[in-house]
Amino acid sequence: MTPVVNKTLPEFEAFATGGVKFTPSANLGHAVVLYFYPKDATPGCTTEAMQFRDHHQDFLKAGAVVFGVSRDNLASHEKFKQALELPFELIADTEEKLCHMFGVVKNKIMYGKKVKGIERSTFLIGPDGVMRAEWRGIKVAGHVDEVLKAVKDLKQAA
């Protein structure tokens, strides 16, 4: 985790599953966990989504809402959300606006070819709309527990 100090998110809107329109201002008063992942229904992304799902009540108790973000479209997200019974919404960033805003688009090597992909990353935004922490290039194992601890620490500090 890298602490981030006094980086207020600019206002933007993004469309998510369940007909939700995400904006930072609409979530003031709650901590927000934005986790960026490469692709719906792939092994690592499925495991990560299930871990956020399994700890969802803990995040809510700690005062945080969770949103997953990838470049997949809403139809793909709805199918992924339904298949895994995810209790949180998934943001469709098909134009990569959020991906570029958060700097998670990276060049990767896949099957010997250079491709542009999403670096698995998570961002914690405080109830005041200020970014508090970021995790970049993460491994799925143990990550959700680390984010939950940071959310609880943020709540205790408030």
C-alpha positions in Angstrom: 0.0 0.0 0.0 1.2 3.5 -0.8 -0.4 6.3 1.3 -1.7 9.2 -0.8 -2.1 12.6 0.8 -4.5 15.3 -0.3 -5.3 14.1 -3.8 -8.9 15.0 -4.3 -10.7 13.2 -7.0 -12.0 15.3 -9.9 -15.7 15.1 -10.5 -16.6 12.5 -13.2 -19.4 10.1 -13.9 -19.3 6.5 -14.9 -22.0 3.9 -15.5 -22.2 0.8 -13.5 -24.4 -2.3 -13.2 -27.8 -2.0 -11.6 -28.4 1.3 -13.5 -26.1 3.1 -11.1 -24.3 6.3 -12.2 -21.1 6.6 -10.1 -19.8 10.0 -9.2 -17.4 10.9 -6.4 -19.7 13.6 -5.0 -22.6 11.0 -4.7 -20.4 9.0 -2.4 -19.2 11.7 0.0 -19.7 10.5 3.5 -18.6 6.9 2.7 -15.1 5.5 2.0 -15.0 4.2 -1.5 -12.9 1.2 -2.6 -12.3 1.3 -6.4 -10.6 -1.9 -7.6 -9.5 -2.1 -11.2 -9.2 -5.6 -12.8 -8.3 -6.8 -16.3 -11.3 -8.8 -17.5 -14.6 -10.3 -16.4 -14.7 -14.1 -15.9 -11.0 -14.7 -16.0 -9.4 -16.8 -13.2 -7.6 -14.0 -11.2 -10.4 -11.5 -11.6 -13.0 -14.1 -10.5 -11.0 -14.9 -7.4 -10.6 -11.2 -6.6 -14.3 -10.5 -7.1 -15.3 -13.4 -4.9 -13.0 -12.2 -2.1 -14.5 -8.7 -2.2 -17.9 -10.4 -2.3 -17.1 -12.6 0.7 -15.9 -9.5 2.8 -18.6 -7.2 1.5 -20.5 -7.0 4.8 -17.2 -6.2 6.6 -16.6 -3.3 4.2 -20.1 -2.0 4.8 -19.7 -2.2 8.6 -16.4 -0.2 8.2 -18.3 2.5 6.3 -17.0 1.7 2.8 -18.7 1.0 -0.5 -16.9 -1.2 -3.1 -16.9 -0.8 -6.9 -15.1 -3.0 -9.4 -13.8 -1.3 -12.6 -12.8 -2.9 -15.9 -13.0 -2.1 -19.6 -15.7 -4.7 -20.1 -19.2 -3.4 -21.1 -22.3 -3.4 -18.9 -23.7 -6.6 -20.5 -20.5 -8.4 -19.6 -20.5 -6.9 -16.1 -24.1 -7.8 -15.5 -23.4 -11.5 -16.5 -20.3 -11.6 -14.3 -22.0 -10.0 -11.4 -25.0 -12.4 -11.6 -22.8 -15.5 -12.0 -20.8 -14.7 -8.9 -23.7 -13.1 -6.9 -21.7 -9.9 -6.4 -23.4 -7.6 -3.9 -21.6 -4.5 -5.3 -21.7 -2.8 -8.6 -19.2 -3.0 -11.5 -18.3 0.1 -13.5 -18.0 -0.2 -17.3 -15.0 1.9 -18.4 -15.2 0.9 -22.1 -13.5 4.2 -23.2 -10.8 3.8 -20.6 -11.4 7.2 -19.1 -11.1 6.0 -15.5 -8.3 3.7 -16.3 -6.3 6.6 -17.7 -7.3 8.9 -14.8 -6.0 6.4 -12.3 -3.0 5.4 -14.4 -3.7 1.7 -14.5 -3.3 1.1 -18.3 0.0 -0.6 -18.8 1.9 -2.3 -21.6 2.1 -6.0 -21.0 3.5 -9.0 -22.8 0.9 -11.7 -23.5 1.9 -14.8 -25.6 5.0 -12.9 -26.7 3.1 -9.9 -28.0 2.9 -6.4 -26.5 -0.7 -5.6 -25.5 -2.3 -2.7 -23.6 -3.9 -4.0 -20.4 -5.1 -3.1 -17.0 -2.7 -3.4 -14.1 -4.6 -4.9 -11.2 -4.9 -1.9 -8.8 -7.0 -0.7 -5.9 -7.7 2.8 -4.6 -9.2 3.9 -1.3 -11.0 7.2 -1.3 -11.9 8.7 2.1 -15.4 9.9 3.0 -14.2 13.5 2.2 -13.5 12.5 -1.5 -9.7 12.6 -0.9 -7.7 9.6 -2.0 -6.1 7.9 1.0 -4.2 4.9 -0.3 -3.4 3.0 -3.5 -2.2 -0.5 -4.3 -0.7 -1.1 -7.7 0.4 -4.2 -9.5 -1.1 -6.3 -6.7 -1.4 -10.1 -6.3 -4.8 -11.3 -5.5 -3.8 -13.5 -2.4 -4.3 -11.5 0.8 -5.1 -8.2 -1.0 -8.7 -7.8 0.1 -7.7 -8.3 3.7 -5.1 -5.6 3.4 -7.7 -3.2 1.8 -10.2 -4.0 4.6 -7.6 -3.2 7.2 -6.9 0.1 5.6 -10.6 0.9 5.5 -10.9 0.1 9.2 -7.9 2.2 10.1 -9.3 5.1 8.1 -12.6 4.8 10.1 -10.8 4.7 13.4 -8.7 7.8 12.5 -11.8 9.8 11.7 
